[in-house]
Amino acid sequence: MYSYAIQALSSACSKRHRQVDATSEPLDSAAIQQEHLLVDMLVSLCRFEWQAGYQELATALFQAEVEFSIFCPSLLLTEQSKLRLFEHFWSSNGARVGEDGAFGWSLWLEKEEENRHKILKEESSDDNEVGGWTGWTEQVSGRNGDSIASANTVEVDVDREGLDEEMEDENGKPEDDTEAMLKLLGIDVNAAASDEVKDTTTWVKWFEEEVSRDLSQWMPTRKAGEFSRVDEMGEGEDEDQLSSVVLFEDINRFLFSLRSNEARLSLVYQFIDFFGAHMSPWTSSNSLSWSEKISSLETLPDSMLENLRSVQECLSKSDSVNSFSLGSLLSGSCDISMRTEMMKFLRNSILLCLNVFPRNHILKEAVLVAEELFVTNMKTCEVATTPCQSLAKRLLKSDRQDLLLCGVYAQREAASGNMKHARRVFDMALTSICGLPKELQYNASLLCLWYAESEIANSSSRDRDTESSSRALHILCYLGSGLAYTPYTSQSSSMQILRARQGFKEKLKKIQSAWSHGVTDDQSAALVCSVALFEELTNDLPGAVEILEHMFSSVLPGRKSQSHQLELLLNYYVRMLQRHHDDLTLSQLWKPILEGLQLYPLNPELYRALVDICNHRMTSHKLRMMFDDYSRKSPSVVVWLFALSYELSKGGASHRIRGLFERAFAQDTLKNSVILWRCYIAYEIDIAHNPSAARRIYFRAINACPWSKKLWLDGYRKLSSVLTVKEMSDLQEVMRDKELNIRTDIYEILLMQG
C-alpha cells in the first residue's frame, strides 16, 4: 500500500522537478505541498513498521531518505542514476546519518572518488578493468518492503447500544464475546494445549526477553561488504539476521527526491521528533503531520506527558482523594539504555544536518537537549556545569555570529538554575548585535523575548517591583527603542519606557500590514509577545490583552488556523491570563480558550488551561459537559486523554471512566487508537483491579489494532494471571501469522530453563 502510494506521488514530483529544471522556475505551492505529503507518508510508513516490531527497517528508511534528500551530491542525475549511485553508498561500509563517523552521502562520494583516483595512479596505465560509476547496474527487486501488509486491521463491530454514563459493570458481559474474539483471531479455543510449555511463567520470561530485545535492537545491523543481495546470503543466515540487516532492495522503492527547503526541513524535524527528542513547536496542531502523530500514539510523548502531569498536579492540590495519572498507567515503555543510545544517535544526526541548515535555532535547541539527556544518562556530567555546555561552546566557537544559538544555550542554562551564566550569554549576544548584518539583527526579538521570559520565570513573585521584573523591562525597553544594548545596572527610567512604547507602536504597524497579507514568521510573533509583556509590566494586563487581540484580528481565520506562529501567540496569551487568573472574571479567562479551541481543536496547552480554569471557577459537572461537547464536535485522542486524565486525577467513579472509554471507541476515528486501548487495559488491571474485564478488553483491542506489537505484548505484561498457557501460546502464533516481528523463540527460553 505505502509502496504504490509513495511511488505514484514521487513520480508526479519528479515530473514537476524536470519541468522546473527545464524552465528554471521555482517550485509552486502545489509542488511543495506534494513534497510535504510524501514526507508525511514516509513517516506514517516508518511508524507502522516500528509499531509492528520492525524498528531496524523504520530507522533505515529514515536514514536512507535523509541521506538521499538532504545530503545528495550536487550532480545532474536522473532519478534512476541517482538511485544506482545511492545503492553503492548504502551497500558500502560508509557510516550513515546518526552513526559515529558519518559525514553525509555527498562528502562520502567525494572521498570515494579521491580514493579511486589514487588507486588508478598506483595501478598500471593499461589496466582497463578498473570501473567507474557507470559500471553499476540496477538490483533485482527482492524483499517485500511492505513487510507487514498482512497485519491489516480486522474490523470488529462491537455492540455498544445502551452505553451511557451509568453503564453496567463489565462483569455482566457473557464469556461468549471473548470466544468470538478469539475465533476472529484464528484461535481454536477447543484445541488441545501443547505439552512443551508447562506454566505461564515461561511465557512471562519469553515476554521479558522479547521486550529486552525490542529495546536494544532498533538500529540496523551493518553487514556491508559481505553481501549486497538476499540471494547472495548463505544458508546459515537465519531469519533474525535477515530482519536486522536492511538491504538496498528493502528501501529503494520508498526513496524520493525533495527540492523545497520547507519539505526537507519537515523531513528532518519529523525524523528528530520520531525518535523522541525535544522539539520546539514548528508546525500547527492542525497540520496533517501532527494529527497523524496524535491519532497513532502507542505511548505518551514527553510534551503530552508534561501537559497531563500539570493537570494532575493542579487537581491534586485541590482534592485529597487518591488520584492516578495516565503517565503512570503506561510507564515502563522505554528503558534508560535505549533512551541514551537514541539521544546519541539524534545528537550525531542533528549535528550533521546543521551543516545543511546552519543557523536553525529549532535544530540547535534539539541537539543541546539531546546532549543533555545523553550526558545525564551516562552520568558523566559535573555538578557545576550544564550537561550541554561543552557542546554549546564548541558550536559557538565555529560560528560566533549565531545569536539564536546563544539564545537557546542561555535558555538551557536558565532552566538548569544557572541564571548568572545565562545572563552573561544573553548579554554577550545582545551587546554584539549592532555590528552584525541586518538579517541577523532581525533575530533580536526572539533573543529579547527568551531573555525576558527567563527573567520572569526566575522571579518567585508576580510583583512587578522584583529585580527579575526590572531586568525583563530593561531588556524590552532596548528592543522597543532600537538603541544599542547595555547590560542591566538599574531600573528603566520613565523616558526609556516612553521611547520604547513609541518604538513598539511603529513596529506593530509594520507587522500588522504583513500579517494581513498572510506573512507570519517566528521573529514577528516574538515581537508581538514582547510588546504584550512590556505592557503587562508597565500598564498591567488590560493593555497587553488589547494588543494581542488587535493583532489576532488582523489575520483572516483561514490563515490563523494554519499558522503555528499564531498558535504559539495564542498559547502565550492564555498563559499570560493564567498568571492573573485571580484578578479576572470567568468570561475574560474563558473567551480566548473557547475561541482558540475552535481554531486549534488538537492543541494540548489549551485543554490544560481549560482544566486549570474550570477547576478553580466551575463545578465538575460543567467541565464534564464541556468535554462531552468537544468529544462530539471534534473527536480526537487529545480530548479523550484530557477527559480521562481529569477523571483519574479526581478519583472518578469506575462506571464513569468505563463510560468514557466505551464512548471513545464507539467513534469511527478512535476505535483503532492503540493508546486508548492500552490505557483501558491498564485501568482495569492497576486501578479497578478487575483482571477478567481487562482480559475481555484485551481481546477486543488486538482485534481492533492488530499491527501494534506493544499492544499484543501487554497481554503478557499485565494479564499473565488470567491468560492460560494455551492462550499465551496461541497469541504468539497469531502474532507470527500477522507478520509482527518476533525476535525470541520460546525454545530459547526452554533451553535456558533446562
PADRENTOR-371567 format. One line per field, with one value per residue (C-alpha): residue number from 1; residue in one letter; x, y, z. Coordinates in pm, whole numbers, plus 50000, padded with zeros to 5 digits. Layout:
// PADRENTOR-371567
num: [NUM	...] .
residu: [a	...] .
px: [X	...] .
py: [Y	...] .
pz: [Z	...] .
This chain:
// PADRENTOR-371567
num: [1	2	3	4	5	6	7	8	9	10	11	12	13	14	15	16	17	18	19	20	21	22	23	24	25	26	27	28	29	30	31	32	33	34	35	36	37	38	39	40	41	42	43	44	45	46	47	48	49	50	51	52	53	54	55	56	57	58	59	60	61	62	63	64	65	66	67	68	69	70	71	72	73	74	75	76	77	78	79	80	81	82	83	84	85	86	87	88	89	90	91	92	93	94	95	96	97	98	99	100	101	102	103	104	105	106	107	108	109	110	111	112	113	114	115	116	117	118	119	120	121	122	123	124	125	126	127	128	129	130	131	132	133	134	135	136	137	138	139	140	141	142	143	144	145	146	147	148	149	150	151	152	153	154	155	156	157	158	159	160	161	162	163	164	165	166	167	168	169	170	171	172	173	174	175	176	177	178	179	180	181	182	183	184	185	186	187	188	189	190	191	192	193	194	195	196	197	198	199	200	201	202	203	204	205	206	207	208	209	210	211	212	213	214	215	216	217	218	219	220	221	222	223	224	225	226	227	228	229	230	231	232	233	234	235	236	237	238	239	240	241	242	243	244	245	246	247	248	249	250	251	252	253	254	255	256	257	258	259	260	261	262	263	264	265	266	267	268	269	270	271	272	273	274	275	276	277	278	279	280	281	282	283	284	285	286	287	288	289	290	291	292	293	294	295	296	297	298	299	300	301	302	303	304	305	306	307	308	309	310	311	312	313	314	315	316	317	318	319	320	321	322	323	324	325	326	327	328	329	330	331	332	333	334	335	336	337	338	339	340	341	342	343	344	345	346	347	348	349	350	351	352	353	354	355	356	357	358	359	360	361	362	363	364	365	366	367	368	369	370	371	372	373	374	375	376	377	378	379	380	381	382	383	384	385	386	387	388	389	390	391	392	393	394	395	396	397	398	399	400	401	402	403	404	405	406	407	408	409	410	411	412	413	414	415	416	417	418	419	420	421	422	423	424	425	426	427	428	429	430	431	432	433	434	435	436	437	438	439	440	441	442	443	444	445	446	447	448	449	450	451	452	453	454	455	456	457	458	459	460	461	462	463	464	465	466	467	468	469	470	471	472	473	474	475	476	477	478	479	480	481	482	483	484	485	486	487	488	489	490	491	492	493	494	495	496	497	498	499	500	501	502	503	504	505	506	507	508	509	510	511	512	513	514	515	516	517	518	519	520	521	522	523	524	525	526	527	528	529	530	531	532	533	534	535	536	537	538	539	540	541	542	543	544	545	546	547	548	549	550	551	552	553	554	555	556	557	558	559	560	561	562	563	564	565	566	567	568	569	570	571	572	573	574	575	576	577	578	579	580	581	582	583	584	585	586	587	588	589	590	591	592	593	594	595	596	597	598	599	600	601	602	603	604	605	606	607	608	609	610	611	612	613	614	615	616	617	618	619	620	621	622	623	624	625	626	627	628	629	630	631	632	633	634	635	636	637	638	639	640	641	642	643	644	645	646	647	648	649	650	651	652	653	654	655	656	657	658	659	660	661	662	663	664	665	666	667	668	669	670	671	672	673	674	675	676	677	678	679	680	681	682	683	684	685	686	687	688	689	690	691	692	693	694	695	696	697	698	699	700	701	702	703	704	705	706	707	708	709	710	711	712	713	714	715	716	717	718	719	720	721	722	723	724	725	726	727	728	729	730	731	732	733	734	735	736	737	738	739	740	741	742	743	744	745	746	747	748	749	750	751	752	753	754] .
residu: [m	y	s	y	a	i	q	a	l	s	s	a	c	s	k	r	h	r	q	v	d	a	t	s	e	p	l	d	s	a	a	i	q	q	e	h	l	l	v	d	m	l	v	s	l	c	r	f	e	w	q	a	g	y	q	e	l	a	t	a	l	f	q	a	e	v	e	f	s	i	f	c	p	s	l	l	l	t	e	q	s	k	l	r	l	f	e	h	f	w	s	s	n	g	a	r	v	g	e	d	g	a	f	g	w	s	l	w	l	e	k	e	e	e	n	r	h	k	i	l	k	e	e	s	s	d	d	n	e	v	g	g	w	t	g	w	t	e	q	v	s	g	r	n	g	d	s	i	a	s	a	n	t	v	e	v	d	v	d	r	e	g	l	d	e	e	m	e	d	e	n	g	k	p	e	d	d	t	e	a	m	l	k	l	l	g	i	d	v	n	a	a	a	s	d	e	v	k	d	t	t	t	w	v	k	w	f	e	e	e	v	s	r	d	l	s	q	w	m	p	t	r	k	a	g	e	f	s	r	v	d	e	m	g	e	g	e	d	e	d	q	l	s	s	v	v	l	f	e	d	i	n	r	f	l	f	s	l	r	s	n	e	a	r	l	s	l	v	y	q	f	i	d	f	f	g	a	h	m	s	p	w	t	s	s	n	s	l	s	w	s	e	k	i	s	s	l	e	t	l	p	d	s	m	l	e	n	l	r	s	v	q	e	c	l	s	k	s	d	s	v	n	s	f	s	l	g	s	l	l	s	g	s	c	d	i	s	m	r	t	e	m	m	k	f	l	r	n	s	i	l	l	c	l	n	v	f	p	r	n	h	i	l	k	e	a	v	l	v	a	e	e	l	f	v	t	n	m	k	t	c	e	v	a	t	t	p	c	q	s	l	a	k	r	l	l	k	s	d	r	q	d	l	l	l	c	g	v	y	a	q	r	e	a	a	s	g	n	m	k	h	a	r	r	v	f	d	m	a	l	t	s	i	c	g	l	p	k	e	l	q	y	n	a	s	l	l	c	l	w	y	a	e	s	e	i	a	n	s	s	s	r	d	r	d	t	e	s	s	s	r	a	l	h	i	l	c	y	l	g	s	g	l	a	y	t	p	y	t	s	q	s	s	s	m	q	i	l	r	a	r	q	g	f	k	e	k	l	k	k	i	q	s	a	w	s	h	g	v	t	d	d	q	s	a	a	l	v	c	s	v	a	l	f	e	e	l	t	n	d	l	p	g	a	v	e	i	l	e	h	m	f	s	s	v	l	p	g	r	k	s	q	s	h	q	l	e	l	l	l	n	y	y	v	r	m	l	q	r	h	h	d	d	l	t	l	s	q	l	w	k	p	i	l	e	g	l	q	l	y	p	l	n	p	e	l	y	r	a	l	v	d	i	c	n	h	r	m	t	s	h	k	l	r	m	m	f	d	d	y	s	r	k	s	p	s	v	v	v	w	l	f	a	l	s	y	e	l	s	k	g	g	a	s	h	r	i	r	g	l	f	e	r	a	f	a	q	d	t	l	k	n	s	v	i	l	w	r	c	y	i	a	y	e	i	d	i	a	h	n	p	s	a	a	r	r	i	y	f	r	a	i	n	a	c	p	w	s	k	k	l	w	l	d	g	y	r	k	l	s	s	v	l	t	v	k	e	m	s	d	l	q	e	v	m	r	d	k	e	l	n	i	r	t	d	i	y	e	i	l	l	m	q	g] .
px: [50000	50266	50495	50243	50129	50482	50596	50295	50337	50715	50670	50447	50701	50986	50790	50746	51117	51209	50982	51147	51494	51390	51236	51439	51114	51078	50860	50500	50293	50118	50452	50577	50255	50313	50660	50520	50267	50547	50732	50416	50355	50712	50677	50349	50522	50811	50565	50375	50693	50817	50489	50487	50833	51045	51241	51555	51365	51197	51533	51694	51410	51466	51844	51814	51570	51768	52088	51906	51734	51942	52296	52263	52559	52520	52522	52273	52139	51822	51629	51742	52108	52079	51936	52222	52471	52298	52298	52676	52679	52416	52593	52932	53094	53023	52867	52508	52342	52328	52617	52960	53185	52907	52964	52684	52644	52778	53105	53143	53114	53384	53620	53544	53628	53955	54047	53957	54189	54471	54426	54420	54750	54911	54798	54938	54808	54690	54467	54125	53933	53904	53543	53387	53040	52895	52963	52669	52352	52014	51945	51665	51376	51377	51239	50894	50921	50562	50677	50360	50092	49901	49857	49564	49307	49046	48730	48516	48166	48111	47755	47753	47379	47262	47604	47580	47746	47576	47678	47662	47968	48177	48135	47784	47915	47890	48206	48078	48209	48563	48529	48405	48707	48942	48779	48818	49190	49203	49243	49061	48950	48872	49210	49438	49721	50085	50286	50608	50534	50402	50318	50269	50597	50780	50578	50640	51014	50969	50792	51071	51336	51130	51089	51460	51550	51298	51460	51814	51767	51637	51943	52007	52288	52577	52687	52820	53067	52972	52669	52452	52153	51923	52007	52378	52328	52437	52206	52338	52187	51878	51560	51671	51975	51763	51526	51804	52004	51832	51945	51911	51626	51433	51432	51484	51112	51047	51315	51224	51394	51296	51372	51199	51371	51033	50983	51344	51317	50990	51170	51447	51205	50983	51289	51407	51059	51008	51299	51178	51393	51264	51135	51007	50672	50742	50404	50041	49841	49603	49872	49849	50179	50057	49713	49868	50115	49842	49598	49865	50011	50111	50272	50258	50528	50711	50523	50184	50302	50405	50060	49878	50109	50027	49656	49711	49921	49657	49376	49566	49623	49251	49144	49253	49138	49381	49449	49615	49780	49773	50150	50179	49943	50174	50508	50789	50764	51129	51448	51737	51989	51763	51693	52065	52155	51873	51993	52345	52201	51998	52287	52503	52219	52135	52499	52529	52206	52331	52587	52293	52072	52345	52151	51833	51751	51499	51772	52021	51786	51709	52077	52152	51863	51969	52321	52185	51987	52275	52535	52298	52205	52571	52638	52945	52840	52986	52754	52873	52805	52510	52549	52523	52776	53077	52879	52725	53068	53205	52920	52959	53330	53258	53003	53035	52762	52490	52276	51995	52241	52343	51975	51886	52205	52127	51774	51915	52141	51847	51630	51910	51916	52240	52082	52407	52574	52258	52266	52628	52549	52236	52420	52712	52477	52271	52579	52730	52414	52467	52774	52604	52429	52065	51930	52094	51974	51620	51657	51676	51306	51344	51654	51495	51174	51369	51580	51282	51082	51379	51390	51016	51041	51334	51114	50940	50672	50422	50522	50647	50895	51125	51474	51387	51089	51309	51565	51295	51165	51518	51557	51222	51299	51609	51408	51143	51375	51620	51917	52239	52202	52381	52363	52130	52252	51938	51564	51447	51356	51018	51185	51324	50983	50812	51070	51022	50642	50664	50906	50683	50385	50578	50697	50345	50210	50459	50382	50007	50049	50249	50011	49708	49870	49932	50308	50399	50730	50886	51050	50732	50535	50812	50796	50419	50471	50744	50515	50241	50487	50611	50254	50194	50500	50427	50047	49927	49718	49445	49697	49863	49526	49425	49747	49718	49350	49416	49696	49486	49204	49436	49468	49198	49060	49172	49529	49520	49436	49740	49999	50196	50332	49980	49902	50210	50094	49755	49924	50127	49808	49640	49946	49951	49585	49653	49920	49644	49351	49272	49215	49000	48639	48548	48437	48773	48956	48707	48683	49035	49034	48698	48795	49132	48979	48758	49071	49307	49097	49408	49605	49705	49802	49452	49297	49539	49432	49067	49100	49303	49050	48743	48886	48904	48587	48338	48177	48296	47961	48010	48359	48237	47963	48224	48442	48135	48062	48417	48432	48124	48222	48595	48662	49031	49273	49370	49017	48974	49318	49241	48890	49028	49314	49063	48852	49155	49303	48968	48927	48620	48373	48458	48132	48206	48562	48448	48175	48437	48643	48342	48209	48553	48569	48218	48359	48498	48804	48907	48815	49170	49353	49625	49697	49333	49306	49629	49502	49174	49352	49590	49299	49115	49430	49601	49312	48985	49165	48936	49153	48858	48731	49085	49104	48788	48907	49245	49092	48878	49190	49409	49123	49089	49466	49644	49951	50066	50317	50328	49955	49987	50269	50052	49869	50188	50283	49954	49734	49961	49735	49422	49558	49615	49933	49744	49613	49961	50098	49813	49860	50226	50138	49881	50142	50367	50076	50015	50384	50471	50843	50901	51267	51264	51175	51009	51260	51537	51359	51301	51671	51768	51532	51658] .
py: [50000	50251	50140	50216	50545	50677	50569	50733	51062	51053	51007	51316	51517	51404	51516	51859	51871	51806	52090	52320	52219	52292	52634	52743	52833	52793	52519	52632	52584	52274	52102	52192	52053	51728	51702	51760	51484	51248	51318	51257	50927	50811	50899	50704	50403	50424	50449	50145	49937	50044	49956	49614	49542	49622	49901	49841	49889	50207	50350	50254	50415	50742	50720	50644	50927	51184	51084	51072	51411	51616	51501	51416	51512	51821	51627	51650	51296	51123	50960	50612	50716	50876	50551	50347	50588	50567	50187	50192	50410	50204	49874	50009	50036	50411	50539	50660	50959	50917	50671	50763	50897	50981	51284	51252	51077	51368	51405	51028	51015	51281	51085	50764	50937	51065	50717	50573	50818	50729	50361	50436	50618	50332	50070	50025	50264	49981	49818	49866	49662	49940	50058	50394	50492	50379	50016	49985	49801	49804	49539	49291	49362	49122	49152	49299	49642	49624	49368	49356	49425	49124	49288	49488	49588	49325	49527	49420	49550	49575	49617	49944	50000	50144	50271	50583	50738	50492	50180	49846	49672	49484	49167	49136	49062	48699	48498	48421	48765	48662	48332	48519	48749	48450	48289	48613	48597	48241	48075	47746	47753	47380	47265	47075	47264	47197	46992	47190	47489	47381	47712	48081	48182	48053	48285	48574	48511	48498	48835	48991	48868	48987	49336	49350	49269	49520	49791	49709	49607	49922	50006	49812	49557	49658	49374	49595	49433	49073	49058	49301	49088	48844	48560	48605	48521	48180	47915	47978	48326	48291	48494	48710	48826	48894	49116	49320	49371	49627	49590	49842	49649	49683	50064	50167	50178	50430	50683	51016	51347	51670	52011	52258	52363	52352	51981	51895	52068	51887	51557	51647	51774	51465	51239	51403	51401	51033	50926	51126	51439	51765	51986	52343	52371	52401	52321	52392	52134	52140	52004	51653	51551	51646	51485	51162	51151	51203	50951	50677	50715	50400	50581	50938	51168	51396	51709	51545	51393	51736	51879	51584	51591	51959	51871	51608	51844	52116	51881	51703	52037	52096	51735	51496	51184	50918	51015	50835	50966	50833	50852	50606	50364	50343	50359	50117	50155	50253	50192	50428	50245	50272	50638	50707	50541	50724	51059	50983	50881	51204	51423	51283	51323	51682	51791	51653	51823	52156	52155	52193	52414	52602	52868	52687	52753	52466	52218	52388	52357	51994	51898	52069	51890	51557	51617	51694	51370	51166	51303	51289	50926	50837	51004	51184	51544	51761	51913	52269	52274	52220	51888	52062	52338	52190	52119	52469	52630	52416	52518	52886	52867	52761	53042	53335	53532	53274	53479	53225	52956	53191	53228	52858	52783	53060	52922	52578	52739	52932	52619	52441	52719	52882	53225	53419	53232	53260	53638	53654	53463	53670	53997	53894	53820	54140	54359	54235	54256	54612	54513	54225	54218	54330	53980	53870	54177	54070	53790	54042	54000	53627	53679	53952	53755	53447	53662	53846	53524	53362	53656	53635	53260	53327	53553	53382	53652	53814	54152	54390	54550	54248	54266	53999	54206	54516	54324	54197	54551	54676	54415	54504	54878	54809	54613	54884	55186	55038	55181	54991	54736	54775	54518	54590	54820	54994	55027	55176	55545	55683	55836	55499	55338	55613	55581	55203	55235	55467	55235	54934	55117	55168	54810	54676	54874	54706	54360	54415	54502	54185	53965	54097	53954	53618	53666	53546	53431	53347	53689	53893	53667	53706	54083	54085	53871	54111	54413	54235	54151	54512	54636	54379	54503	54876	54918	54584	54327	54524	54691	54359	54194	54479	54445	54068	54077	54361	54168	53850	54040	54148	53790	53603	53293	53056	53177	53172	52802	52706	52932	52774	53118	53246	52929	52992	53351	53227	52989	53283	53487	53210	53164	53537	53529	53233	53432	53682	53441	53571	53923	53831	53730	53389	53537	53714	53385	53184	53375	53316	52949	52880	53075	52901	52553	52638	52725	52459	52163	51942	52191	52024	52351	52491	52181	52208	52569	52465	52214	52455	52738	52516	52352	52693	52851	52579	52263	51922	51868	52175	52067	51715	51859	52063	51757	51571	51858	51874	51497	51510	51817	51746	51383	51324	51134	51467	51540	51191	51186	51506	51392	51063	51238	51465	51170	50972	51271	51340	50975	50944	50658	50342	50344	50699	50614	50298	50503	50746	50463	50296	50620	50689	50350	50400	50680	50573	50797	50645	50276	50198	50416	50199	50432	50444	50064	50033	50285	50094	49763	49929	50099	49770	49598	49871	50080	49887	49558	49366	49119	48942	49271	49356	49017	49085	49436	49298	49063	49348	49566	49327	49274	49649	49720	49401	49592	49708	49467	49670	49614	49237	49221	49400	49069	48902	49206	49263	48955	48665	48587	48537	48407	48033	47871	47770	48123	48270	48014	48079	48455	48425	48209	48465	48740	48544	48489	48864	48904	49104	49083	48821	48817	48539	48173	48004	47718	47960	48019	47646	47580	47849	47697	47347] .
pz: [50000	50106	49825	49549	49702	49757	49411	49242	49426	49385	49011	48996	49196	48968	48664	48820	48909	48543	48434	48686	48564	48206	48276	48582	48757	49134	49273	49306	49623	49483	49417	49767	49912	49723	49873	50222	50159	50053	50378	50583	50402	50471	50840	50856	50695	50945	51233	51102	51068	51412	51583	51416	51561	51255	51426	51221	50896	51024	51131	50799	50599	50782	50741	50372	50291	50492	50308	49972	50001	50246	50163	49794	49570	49353	49026	48741	48751	48651	48934	48822	48805	49146	49286	49137	49287	49624	49613	49606	49920	50104	50032	50139	50480	50489	50813	50771	50933	51311	51325	51458	51185	50936	50717	50460	50128	49920	50112	50129	49749	49711	49936	49747	49419	49564	49680	49339	49164	49400	49321	48947	48973	49158	48906	48561	48296	48068	48333	48173	48425	48680	48654	48724	48836	48502	48585	48819	48735	48896	49156	49112	49344	49635	49983	50009	50180	50291	50545	50743	50490	50610	50950	50822	51076	51149	51186	51476	51526	51898	52017	52210	52229	52556	52660	52872	53171	53407	53211	53388	53524	53266	53470	53329	52976	52860	52802	52451	52346	52433	52250	51942	51959	51982	51679	51481	51560	51429	51769	51824	52187	52182	52052	52287	52454	52366	52615	52562	52790	53128	53300	53232	53399	53093	52872	53111	53075	52698	52713	52923	52678	52380	52528	52612	52250	52118	52329	52219	51854	51687	51476	51151	51170	50947	50718	50441	50204	50288	50059	49871	49777	49951	49715	49791	50160	50271	50403	50752	50761	50977	50977	51270	51077	50769	50967	51127	50805	50583	50222	49944	49786	50114	50095	49730	49643	49920	49825	49666	49596	49772	49624	49856	50179	50355	50277	50355	50693	50758	50696	50941	51205	51186	51189	51514	51665	51572	51793	52090	52101	52242	51961	51983	51801	51429	51278	51355	51552	51252	51020	50879	51040	51389	51356	51219	51505	51768	51621	51602	51953	52140	52433	52562	52420	52663	52556	52615	52943	53065	52997	53154	53455	53501	53504	53772	53988	53958	54060	54336	54513	54546	54618	54888	54701	54580	54219	53931	53617	53263	53258	53546	53369	53068	53248	53166	52787	52740	52938	53008	52788	52481	52558	52595	52264	52086	52220	52096	51757	51741	51853	51573	51321	51413	51413	51061	50948	51086	50803	50564	50788	50978	51170	51260	51626	51644	51547	51779	52075	51989	51974	52307	52480	52322	52452	52799	52811	52670	52912	53210	53143	53101	53442	53312	53378	53652	53906	53844	53470	53242	53053	52714	52797	52618	52300	52301	52338	52055	51826	51920	51850	51492	51439	51678	51498	51567	51805	51829	51935	52216	52300	52315	52509	52761	52796	52884	53145	53294	53301	53492	53752	53630	53586	53629	53346	53133	53177	53066	52747	52670	52740	52518	52229	52262	52308	51983	51774	51642	51443	51263	50923	50907	50857	51183	51372	51278	51535	51822	51903	51965	52175	52387	52442	52555	52789	52936	52984	53158	53398	53467	53528	53763	53977	54268	54283	54049	54191	53922	54163	54184	54034	53774	53654	53634	53433	53196	53146	53077	52800	52641	52654	52448	52192	52159	52145	51898	52091	52149	52425	52756	53039	53327	53604	53734	53676	53347	53356	53251	52943	52835	52881	52676	52395	52390	52376	52075	51903	51961	51806	51483	51474	51532	51236	51003	51145	51114	50748	50684	50882	50696	50380	50547	50605	50955	51099	51434	51471	51422	51659	51919	51881	51943	52256	52368	52327	52526	52804	52802	52852	53125	53316	53270	53241	53381	53194	53003	52772	52690	52616	52386	52184	52145	52043	51799	51630	51610	51443	51161	51032	50843	51026	50749	50776	51156	51165	50955	51120	51401	51495	51565	51758	51974	52021	52139	52384	52514	52555	52757	52981	53046	53153	53381	53563	53657	53698	54048	53912	53610	53563	53427	53093	53049	53104	52905	52578	52433	52531	52364	52052	52050	52067	51769	51569	51713	51840	51885	52097	52428	52601	52556	52714	53003	53057	53026	53311	53524	53499	53533	53841	54010	53875	53777	53902	53786	53615	53393	53285	53208	52991	52804	52743	52616	52380	52243	52205	51981	51777	51737	51837	51887	52108	52272	52400	52544	52706	52894	52985	53119	53296	53469	53591	53706	53888	54058	54156	53934	53963	53771	53574	53453	53343	53167	53000	52866	52717	52557	52408	52263	52091	51955	51735	51399	51432	51766	51756	51631	51887	52039	52330	52442	52433	52632	52888	52920	52987	53234	53412	53468	53597	53801	53929	53904	53984	53751	53554	53391	53246	53130	52956	52755	52666	52561	52304	52167	52146	51947	51703	51655	51632	51513	51388	51735	51883	52205	52249	52195	52450	52708	52744	52867	53077	53258	53209	53300	53595	53381	53050	53022	52888	52573	52519	52551	52307	52061	52086	51994	51694	51575	51614	51379	51138	51135	51041	51350	51416	51686	51795	52055	52007	52302	52269	52368	52698	52749	52689	52941	53196	53125] .
